[in-house]
């Protein structure tokens, strides 16, 4: 019971006593002096009770109940995961010299899940449609509506090292090396190399990348692997930004080895026994310039590669432009890639039918309905077998609609 309640209760009791006692004294013929004394005592006691009640009121006004606060909840297990993916539907048409016209429908679906082990380490797992082709996750719609394949696209761990801006990846992951202008002179954009990679990007525009990728492991012969280094600098020029750099790639133990993957050399020269004529030790130099103009965001690029271990057909180059106008995108590339300029299993799988030994134009146009939905068309006007075999015209049209989530 609080003090206020006790005071009020006691005051009521005094009143009752006083009302009861006075008549009893009167009936007993008490003197007026005795009644006056009794009234004075009751008044004094009431005043003391009033003072006690006032002090209690002040004390309650200045007293605040302590606030009970709980510690912030620790992140739940679901907060450690991130999920993303995309789906693409493609109509593709071919017009190749001395071959009948061809049309096909293809789909590509990819999904990636990443999980934070701690603040510095992330692991990732991704699956995609398609076969074991290292350059494509496309799945052709055919074979009487049969079930389609789903394959491991990525499986990696990424560590943000104590060295500022330096990260280390291991496993099967996205290619860390620069695709100049988004073009695949050396690397196909869908390639997922396997091995380890270092990536360093500084705030001052300096970048450096390195990697060691397994190409072919053999129990009865020497292993083939690729060692790569790339570095460059990005800096302001006039009203735009210029990125320049150089790369060194060496496919160790490729000369004289059987063709990697599926016995398709993809344009590289081979001996009568099906082994590579040359090795592949490649030097690359590139530049990319970006500027925002009144008509949109413009990108210009140039890329050059030379194979130090090839005796013939050892160079390749590409140059082009990209223009982004609000929701529209336009692009043009001219590319000339000689037979042994690069390893065929690494380069663009669409240009000239895939691989090396082709030249010609690539025209692109795209329109974004939103950040998640986009249309794109790509037209290849190429000539293949320009170094070896009978040269032929190669025409290929791709019409895509893509959805990201």
ZIQUIFEN-V20983 format. One record per pair of residues at least 6 apart in sequence whose ideal C-beta (glycine too) atoms are under 6 Angstrom apart, sorted by the first residue. I is the first residue (numbers start at 0). J is the second residue. D is the distance in Angstrom with one decimal. If there is no record, write none. Layout:
i->I j->J d->D
i->I j->J d->D
This chain:
i->2 j->55 d->4.8
i->3 j->55 d->5.7
i->6 j->48 d->5.4
i->6 j->52 d->4.8
i->10 j->48 d->5.8
i->17 j->41 d->5.3
i->79 j->114 d->5.3
i->79 j->115 d->4.6
i->80 j->114 d->5.2
i->81 j->113 d->4.9
i->82 j->112 d->5.3
i->83 j->111 d->5.6
i->84 j->109 d->5.5
i->84 j->110 d->3.8
i->84 j->404 d->5.6
i->85 j->109 d->5.5
i->85 j->403 d->4.7
i->86 j->108 d->4.9
i->86 j->402 d->4.8
i->87 j->107 d->4.5
i->87 j->399 d->5.6
i->87 j->401 d->4.5
i->88 j->106 d->5.7
i->88 j->400 d->5.4
i->89 j->105 d->4.5
i->89 j->397 d->5.8
i->89 j->399 d->4.9
i->90 j->104 d->6.0
i->90 j->398 d->4.5
i->91 j->103 d->5.3
i->91 j->397 d->5.3
i->92 j->102 d->5.1
i->92 j->396 d->4.6
i->93 j->101 d->4.3
i->93 j->395 d->5.5
i->94 j->100 d->5.6
i->94 j->394 d->4.0
i->95 j->393 d->5.4
i->96 j->391 d->4.0
i->96 j->392 d->4.3
i->103 j->139 d->5.6
i->104 j->140 d->4.5
i->105 j->137 d->4.5
i->105 j->139 d->5.3
i->106 j->138 d->5.3
i->107 j->128 d->5.8
i->107 j->136 d->5.0
i->107 j->137 d->5.1
i->108 j->128 d->4.9
i->109 j->127 d->4.3
i->110 j->126 d->5.8
i->111 j->125 d->3.8
i->112 j->124 d->5.3
i->113 j->121 d->5.5
i->113 j->123 d->4.4
i->114 j->122 d->5.5
i->115 j->121 d->5.5
i->119 j->159 d->4.5
i->120 j->158 d->5.3
i->121 j->157 d->4.8
i->122 j->156 d->4.9
i->123 j->153 d->5.9
i->123 j->155 d->5.2
i->124 j->154 d->5.5
i->125 j->152 d->4.3
i->125 j->153 d->3.8
i->126 j->149 d->5.6
i->126 j->152 d->5.7
i->127 j->136 d->3.9
i->127 j->152 d->3.8
i->128 j->136 d->5.6
i->128 j->138 d->4.2
i->129 j->135 d->5.8
i->129 j->136 d->4.1
i->129 j->137 d->5.8
i->129 j->138 d->5.3
i->129 j->150 d->5.8
i->130 j->148 d->5.6
i->134 j->187 d->4.5
i->134 j->189 d->5.6
i->134 j->190 d->5.9
i->134 j->348 d->4.0
i->135 j->189 d->5.8
i->135 j->348 d->5.7
i->138 j->147 d->4.8
i->153 j->171 d->5.4
i->153 j->172 d->5.6
i->153 j->191 d->5.8
i->154 j->170 d->5.1
i->154 j->171 d->5.1
i->155 j->168 d->5.5
i->155 j->170 d->3.4
i->155 j->172 d->4.0
i->156 j->169 d->5.6
i->157 j->166 d->5.9
i->157 j->168 d->4.8
i->158 j->167 d->4.8
i->159 j->166 d->5.2
i->160 j->167 d->5.8
i->164 j->199 d->5.7
i->164 j->200 d->5.6
i->164 j->201 d->5.4
i->165 j->199 d->4.8
i->166 j->198 d->5.1
i->167 j->197 d->5.7
i->168 j->196 d->4.8
i->169 j->195 d->4.7
i->171 j->191 d->5.3
i->171 j->193 d->4.8
i->174 j->186 d->5.5
i->174 j->190 d->5.5
i->174 j->192 d->5.7
i->175 j->196 d->4.6
i->175 j->198 d->5.1
i->175 j->208 d->5.0
i->176 j->208 d->5.9
i->176 j->229 d->5.3
i->178 j->186 d->5.8
i->179 j->285 d->4.2
i->179 j->287 d->5.6
i->179 j->300 d->5.1
i->179 j->302 d->4.3
i->180 j->300 d->3.2
i->180 j->319 d->5.6
i->182 j->317 d->5.4
i->182 j->332 d->5.4
i->183 j->346 d->5.9
i->183 j->347 d->3.5
i->184 j->302 d->4.8
i->184 j->315 d->6.0
i->184 j->317 d->4.7
i->185 j->304 d->5.8
i->185 j->341 d->5.3
i->186 j->345 d->5.8
i->187 j->347 d->5.3
i->187 j->348 d->5.2
i->192 j->212 d->4.2
i->193 j->212 d->6.0
i->193 j->213 d->5.2
i->194 j->211 d->4.8
i->194 j->212 d->4.1
i->194 j->213 d->5.3
i->195 j->211 d->5.5
i->196 j->210 d->3.9
i->197 j->209 d->4.6
i->198 j->208 d->5.3
i->199 j->207 d->4.6
i->200 j->206 d->4.7
i->204 j->232 d->5.5
i->204 j->233 d->3.8
i->204 j->234 d->5.4
i->205 j->232 d->5.6
i->206 j->231 d->5.7
i->207 j->230 d->4.4
i->208 j->229 d->4.6
i->209 j->228 d->5.1
i->210 j->227 d->4.8
i->211 j->226 d->5.6
i->212 j->225 d->4.5
i->213 j->224 d->5.2
i->214 j->223 d->4.3
i->214 j->224 d->5.5
i->214 j->225 d->5.7
i->214 j->259 d->6.0
i->215 j->223 d->4.2
i->215 j->259 d->5.5
i->216 j->222 d->5.1
i->221 j->252 d->4.7
i->223 j->252 d->4.7
i->223 j->253 d->5.7
i->223 j->256 d->5.9
i->224 j->251 d->5.5
i->225 j->250 d->5.0
i->226 j->249 d->5.0
i->227 j->248 d->4.6
i->228 j->247 d->4.8
i->229 j->246 d->4.2
i->230 j->244 d->6.0
i->231 j->243 d->5.6
i->231 j->244 d->2.3
i->233 j->242 d->4.4
i->238 j->290 d->5.7
i->239 j->288 d->5.7
i->239 j->289 d->5.6
i->239 j->290 d->3.1
i->240 j->289 d->5.1
i->241 j->288 d->5.0
i->242 j->287 d->4.5
i->243 j->286 d->4.8
i->244 j->285 d->5.8
i->245 j->284 d->5.1
i->246 j->283 d->3.9
i->248 j->281 d->4.6
i->249 j->280 d->4.6
i->250 j->279 d->4.1
i->250 j->342 d->5.6
i->253 j->275 d->5.4
i->253 j->278 d->4.9
i->253 j->279 d->5.2
i->254 j->275 d->5.7
i->254 j->277 d->5.8
i->254 j->278 d->3.8
i->255 j->274 d->5.1
i->256 j->274 d->5.9
i->256 j->275 d->5.8
i->257 j->273 d->5.9
i->257 j->274 d->5.6
i->258 j->264 d->4.9
i->258 j->273 d->6.0
i->259 j->344 d->5.3
i->260 j->344 d->5.7
i->264 j->343 d->5.9
i->265 j->343 d->3.0
i->265 j->344 d->5.9
i->265 j->353 d->5.7
i->265 j->354 d->2.8
i->266 j->338 d->5.4
i->266 j->343 d->4.8
i->266 j->354 d->3.7
i->266 j->355 d->3.4
i->266 j->356 d->3.7
i->267 j->339 d->5.8
i->267 j->343 d->4.6
i->268 j->276 d->4.1
i->268 j->338 d->5.4
i->268 j->339 d->5.6
i->270 j->276 d->5.9
i->277 j->308 d->5.2
i->277 j->309 d->4.2
i->277 j->339 d->4.9
i->278 j->308 d->3.6
i->279 j->306 d->5.9
i->279 j->342 d->4.7
i->280 j->307 d->4.4
i->280 j->308 d->4.6
i->281 j->304 d->5.5
i->281 j->306 d->5.2
i->282 j->305 d->5.2
i->283 j->304 d->4.7
i->284 j->303 d->5.1
i->285 j->302 d->4.5
i->286 j->301 d->5.3
i->287 j->300 d->4.4
i->288 j->299 d->4.7
i->289 j->298 d->5.1
i->290 j->297 d->5.3
i->295 j->322 d->5.3
i->295 j->323 d->5.2
i->295 j->324 d->3.8
i->296 j->323 d->4.4
i->297 j->322 d->5.5
i->298 j->321 d->4.1
i->299 j->320 d->5.3
i->300 j->319 d->6.0
i->301 j->318 d->4.4
i->302 j->317 d->4.8
i->303 j->316 d->4.6
i->304 j->315 d->4.8
i->304 j->340 d->5.6
i->304 j->341 d->6.0
i->305 j->314 d->5.2
i->306 j->313 d->4.3
i->306 j->339 d->5.6
i->306 j->340 d->5.4
i->309 j->339 d->4.0
i->312 j->337 d->3.8
i->312 j->338 d->4.0
i->312 j->339 d->5.0
i->312 j->386 d->4.7
i->313 j->339 d->5.7
i->313 j->340 d->5.9
i->314 j->337 d->5.6
i->314 j->340 d->5.4
i->315 j->336 d->3.9
i->315 j->337 d->5.8
i->315 j->340 d->3.6
i->316 j->335 d->5.8
i->317 j->332 d->5.9
i->317 j->334 d->4.1
i->319 j->331 d->5.2
i->319 j->332 d->3.5
i->320 j->331 d->5.6
i->321 j->330 d->4.7
i->322 j->329 d->4.7
i->326 j->366 d->5.7
i->326 j->367 d->4.6
i->327 j->366 d->5.7
i->328 j->365 d->4.1
i->329 j->364 d->5.7
i->330 j->363 d->3.8
i->331 j->362 d->5.8
i->332 j->361 d->4.2
i->333 j->360 d->5.7
i->335 j->358 d->4.1
i->336 j->355 d->5.0
i->337 j->386 d->5.7
i->338 j->355 d->5.2
i->338 j->356 d->4.2
i->338 j->386 d->4.4
i->338 j->387 d->5.7
i->343 j->354 d->3.7
i->343 j->355 d->5.0
i->350 j->357 d->6.0
i->351 j->357 d->2.5
i->351 j->381 d->4.4
i->351 j->383 d->4.2
i->351 j->393 d->5.5
i->352 j->383 d->5.4
i->352 j->393 d->5.5
i->356 j->384 d->5.9
i->356 j->385 d->6.0
i->356 j->386 d->5.1
i->357 j->381 d->5.2
i->357 j->383 d->4.5
i->358 j->382 d->5.7
i->358 j->385 d->5.5
i->359 j->380 d->5.3
i->359 j->381 d->3.3
i->359 j->382 d->5.5
i->360 j->380 d->4.5
i->361 j->379 d->5.8
i->362 j->378 d->4.6
i->363 j->377 d->5.0
i->364 j->376 d->5.1
i->365 j->375 d->4.0
i->366 j->374 d->4.8
i->367 j->373 d->4.5
i->371 j->403 d->4.8
i->372 j->402 d->5.7
i->373 j->401 d->5.2
i->374 j->400 d->5.5
i->375 j->399 d->4.6
i->376 j->398 d->5.3
i->377 j->397 d->4.4
i->378 j->396 d->5.4
i->379 j->395 d->4.2
i->381 j->393 d->4.5
i->382 j->390 d->5.8
i->383 j->391 d->5.8
i->383 j->393 d->4.8
i->384 j->390 d->5.1
i->384 j->391 d->5.9
